[in-house]
Amino acid sequence: MQGRLVVAVVVIAAAYVLALAGLAFAAGETQVVTHDNQKDWKIDVFNGTVTFDPQPADCTNTPPAGGAGALHLTVDPGDGWARLRNGRFDNAPLASLTKLDYWTCDRTNNGQQWPFILLDVDWDGNHTVDDFIFFEPAYQNPAEGGLCGIQSAQGPEMLHQWQEWDALRGTSGATANACWWSANDPAFPPGFTIRSLKEYVAAHPGATIVNPDGNHGGVQIVHGFASPSDRFDGYADLFRIGARNPNFDVTFDFEQ
């Protein structure tokens, strides 16, 4: 009887471990996303569209292993938005991020704003949104990003061309040289005096990604939020995010 009990306990424990493993990502896993409400991605638009389309013929330098499709974001007028939000990374510390990169190709914009990454951030562990931080390709070079752009050293951004953007430029969020700006911390402005993610993490050491609610994830790929006279038409693909504690590393391949 005791032997049977031990075997039963081991089987139950093994099943529990496998169930937990199913919540995590395999190292370097790629997941294909073809529609809304898949893999925890949800569309959020105002005067914009988010579709999963073929890669456009007028975008050169096609991403490697990116398939034939991509995420398509359009906004008209430009003060609207088109974004895809993911809620799977709630409570992940910014300092623990090990991967955060993606590819973009823009066809129409205001001369400065490409599809960007936006993170909802909780500073103090109370699971509410305290800030929004932005990674924009335009600020990752010295001409537009000043001293921070020297360290990030990416770009310059070009229309009708696929380009890969590394939103860390370091081994973790705590060492990231990529340039980010903050909506609510005036010490981290956009523009020529933009600062690095590692400086933001040092200023807010407990900062985590947070979901504002069950329908809006804290990790976002976005176009828009500009002036009414602007128009945006761009693509994004191969969005990769990884972290330690909790451990995950996944690339999202957007396909038609």
C-alpha positions as CSV (number, residue, x, y, z in Angstrom):
1,M,0.0,0.0,0.0
2,Q,2.8,2.4,0.9
3,G,4.6,1.6,-2.4
4,R,1.4,2.4,-4.3
5,L,1.0,5.6,-2.4
6,V,4.5,6.7,-3.2
7,V,4.0,5.9,-6.9
8,A,0.8,7.9,-6.9
9,V,2.5,10.9,-5.3
10,V,5.3,10.8,-7.8
11,V,2.9,10.6,-10.7
12,I,0.9,13.6,-9.4
13,A,4.0,15.6,-8.7
14,A,5.3,14.9,-12.2
15,A,2.0,15.9,-13.7
16,Y,2.1,19.2,-11.7
17,V,5.7,19.9,-12.9
18,L,4.6,19.3,-16.6
19,A,1.7,21.6,-16.1
20,L,3.9,24.4,-14.9
21,A,6.3,23.7,-17.7
22,G,3.5,24.3,-20.1
23,L,3.1,27.8,-18.8
24,A,6.7,28.7,-19.8
25,F,8.4,29.0,-23.1
26,A,11.1,26.7,-24.5
27,A,14.4,28.4,-24.9
28,G,14.4,30.3,-28.2
29,E,10.9,29.2,-29.1
30,T,9.1,30.8,-32.1
31,Q,5.4,31.1,-32.0
32,V,3.3,32.0,-35.1
33,V,0.5,34.6,-34.8
34,T,-2.0,35.0,-37.5
35,H,-5.0,36.7,-35.9
36,D,-6.4,38.6,-33.0
37,N,-6.6,36.9,-29.6
38,Q,-3.9,34.4,-30.4
39,K,-0.9,33.8,-28.1
40,D,-2.2,36.5,-25.8
41,W,-2.0,39.2,-28.5
42,K,-5.0,41.5,-28.7
43,I,-5.7,44.3,-31.2
44,D,-6.4,47.8,-29.9
45,V,-7.2,50.6,-32.4
46,F,-8.6,54.1,-32.7
47,N,-8.7,55.5,-36.3
48,G,-6.3,52.7,-37.3
49,T,-6.1,49.1,-38.5
50,V,-4.1,46.1,-37.4
51,T,-4.0,43.2,-39.8
52,F,-1.9,40.2,-40.5
53,D,-0.9,40.6,-44.2
54,P,1.7,39.4,-46.7
55,Q,5.0,41.2,-46.5
56,P,4.9,44.2,-48.9
57,A,6.8,43.9,-52.2
58,D,8.2,47.4,-51.8
59,C,10.0,46.6,-48.5
60,T,13.5,45.4,-49.2
61,N,16.0,43.5,-47.0
62,T,13.4,40.9,-45.9
63,P,14.0,39.5,-42.4
64,P,15.6,36.1,-42.2
65,A,13.3,33.2,-41.2
66,G,10.4,35.7,-41.1
67,G,8.0,33.8,-43.3
68,A,5.8,35.5,-45.9
69,G,3.7,37.6,-43.6
70,A,4.0,40.5,-41.1
71,L,2.0,42.6,-38.8
72,H,0.5,45.6,-40.7
73,L,-0.3,48.8,-38.8
74,T,-2.1,51.8,-40.4
75,V,-3.3,55.1,-38.8
76,D,-5.3,57.9,-40.4
77,P,-5.5,60.5,-39.0
78,G,-2.2,60.3,-37.2
79,D,-3.5,61.2,-33.7
80,G,-5.2,57.8,-33.6
81,W,-3.4,54.5,-33.0
82,A,-2.9,51.0,-34.1
83,R,-1.4,48.6,-31.6
84,L,-1.1,44.9,-30.7
85,R,-0.9,44.2,-27.0
86,N,0.3,41.1,-25.2
87,G,-0.6,40.3,-21.6
88,R,1.6,37.3,-21.0
89,F,4.5,39.2,-19.5
90,D,2.8,40.8,-16.5
91,N,5.0,41.4,-13.5
92,A,8.3,40.7,-15.4
93,P,11.0,43.0,-14.0
94,L,12.6,45.4,-16.5
95,A,16.0,44.7,-15.0
96,S,15.6,41.0,-15.8
97,L,14.9,41.4,-19.6
98,T,17.5,39.6,-21.7
99,K,16.0,40.0,-25.1
100,L,13.8,42.7,-26.7
101,D,14.0,43.2,-30.4
102,Y,12.0,43.3,-33.6
103,W,11.9,44.2,-37.3
104,T,10.1,47.1,-39.0
105,C,9.4,48.4,-42.4
106,D,7.6,51.7,-42.8
107,R,6.0,52.9,-46.0
108,T,4.4,56.2,-44.8
109,N,5.1,58.2,-41.7
110,N,5.8,61.7,-40.4
111,G,9.5,61.5,-41.2
112,Q,10.4,60.5,-37.6
113,Q,8.1,57.9,-36.1
114,W,8.4,54.2,-37.0
115,P,6.5,51.3,-35.4
116,F,7.6,51.4,-31.7
117,I,7.6,49.4,-28.5
118,L,5.6,50.7,-25.6
119,L,5.7,49.1,-22.1
120,D,3.2,49.8,-19.3
121,V,5.3,50.0,-16.1
122,D,4.6,49.5,-12.4
123,W,7.2,51.3,-10.2
124,D,6.2,50.1,-6.7
125,G,4.7,46.6,-6.9
126,N,1.1,47.6,-6.3
127,H,0.1,46.3,-9.8
128,T,-1.1,49.6,-11.2
129,V,0.3,51.5,-14.1
130,D,2.7,54.3,-13.0
131,D,4.4,55.0,-16.3
132,F,4.6,54.3,-20.0
133,I,8.0,53.9,-21.6
134,F,8.8,54.1,-25.3
135,F,11.5,52.6,-27.5
136,E,11.5,54.5,-30.8
137,P,13.9,53.6,-33.7
138,A,14.5,57.3,-34.5
139,Y,16.3,58.0,-31.2
140,Q,18.9,55.2,-31.6
141,N,21.5,57.3,-33.4
142,P,23.6,60.3,-32.5
143,A,21.8,62.7,-34.8
144,E,18.4,62.3,-33.1
145,G,19.3,60.6,-29.8
146,G,22.4,62.6,-28.8
147,L,24.7,60.9,-26.3
148,C,22.4,58.0,-25.7
149,G,22.2,57.5,-29.5
150,I,26.0,57.1,-29.6
151,Q,25.7,54.1,-27.3
152,S,22.7,52.6,-28.9
153,A,24.3,53.1,-32.4
154,Q,21.4,51.8,-34.6
155,G,19.9,53.1,-37.8
156,P,19.4,55.6,-39.3
157,E,15.8,54.5,-40.0
158,M,14.9,54.2,-43.7
159,L,11.5,54.0,-45.5
160,H,10.7,50.8,-47.6
161,Q,13.4,48.8,-45.9
162,W,13.2,46.1,-43.3
163,Q,15.4,47.0,-40.3
164,E,16.1,45.1,-37.1
165,W,16.0,47.1,-33.8
166,D,17.5,46.0,-30.5
167,A,15.5,47.6,-27.6
168,L,18.2,46.6,-25.1
169,R,21.7,46.9,-26.6
170,G,23.0,45.1,-23.5
171,T,22.8,41.7,-21.7
172,S,19.9,42.7,-19.5
173,G,17.6,45.6,-18.8
174,A,19.9,46.6,-16.0
175,T,22.8,47.1,-18.6
176,A,20.8,48.2,-21.6
177,N,22.2,51.0,-23.6
178,A,19.2,51.4,-25.9
179,C,17.4,54.7,-25.7
180,W,13.9,55.0,-24.1
181,W,11.7,57.8,-23.0
182,S,9.1,58.1,-20.3
183,A,5.6,59.6,-20.3
184,N,5.6,60.2,-16.5
185,D,9.2,60.7,-15.4
186,P,10.4,64.1,-16.6
187,A,14.0,63.0,-16.1
188,F,13.6,60.7,-19.1
189,P,12.4,62.9,-22.0
190,P,12.1,62.1,-25.7
191,G,14.4,63.8,-28.2
192,F,18.1,64.7,-28.2
193,T,18.4,64.3,-24.4
194,I,16.8,60.9,-24.3
195,R,18.4,58.4,-21.9
196,S,19.2,54.7,-21.7
197,L,17.0,51.9,-20.3
198,K,19.7,51.0,-17.8
199,E,19.5,54.5,-16.4
200,Y,15.7,54.2,-16.1
201,V,16.0,50.9,-14.3
202,A,18.6,52.4,-11.9
203,A,16.1,55.2,-11.2
204,H,13.2,52.7,-10.7
205,P,14.9,49.5,-9.6
206,G,11.6,47.7,-8.8
207,A,9.9,48.5,-12.1
208,T,8.0,45.7,-13.8
209,I,5.9,45.3,-16.8
210,V,2.2,45.5,-15.8
211,N,-1.1,44.8,-17.5
212,P,-3.6,47.6,-16.9
213,D,-6.5,45.1,-17.0
214,G,-7.4,41.7,-18.3
215,N,-8.0,42.9,-21.9
216,H,-5.0,45.2,-22.3
217,G,-1.5,43.7,-22.1
218,G,1.5,45.7,-20.9
219,V,3.7,44.8,-23.9
220,Q,2.8,46.7,-27.1
221,I,3.8,47.2,-30.7
222,V,2.4,50.5,-31.8
223,H,2.0,53.0,-34.6
224,G,0.4,56.5,-34.3
225,F,-0.2,58.8,-31.3
226,A,1.1,61.8,-33.3
227,S,-0.5,64.8,-35.0
228,P,-3.9,64.7,-36.9
229,S,-2.1,65.7,-40.1
230,D,0.2,62.6,-40.0
231,R,-0.5,59.3,-41.7
232,F,1.1,56.0,-40.9
233,D,1.5,52.7,-42.8
234,G,4.0,50.3,-41.5
235,Y,4.9,46.7,-40.7
236,A,6.5,44.8,-37.9
237,D,7.7,41.2,-37.5
238,L,9.8,38.8,-35.5
239,F,9.1,40.4,-32.1
240,R,11.4,38.7,-29.6
241,I,11.3,39.0,-25.8
242,G,13.2,37.2,-23.1
243,A,13.9,37.5,-19.4
244,R,15.3,35.8,-16.3
245,N,13.1,35.3,-13.2
246,P,10.7,34.3,-14.7
247,N,12.6,32.6,-17.4
248,F,11.3,33.0,-20.9
249,D,12.6,33.5,-24.5
250,V,10.2,33.7,-27.3
251,T,10.0,35.1,-30.8
252,F,6.6,36.0,-32.3
253,D,6.4,35.5,-36.1
254,F,3.4,37.4,-37.5
255,E,1.9,35.7,-40.5
256,Q,-1.1,36.2,-42.8
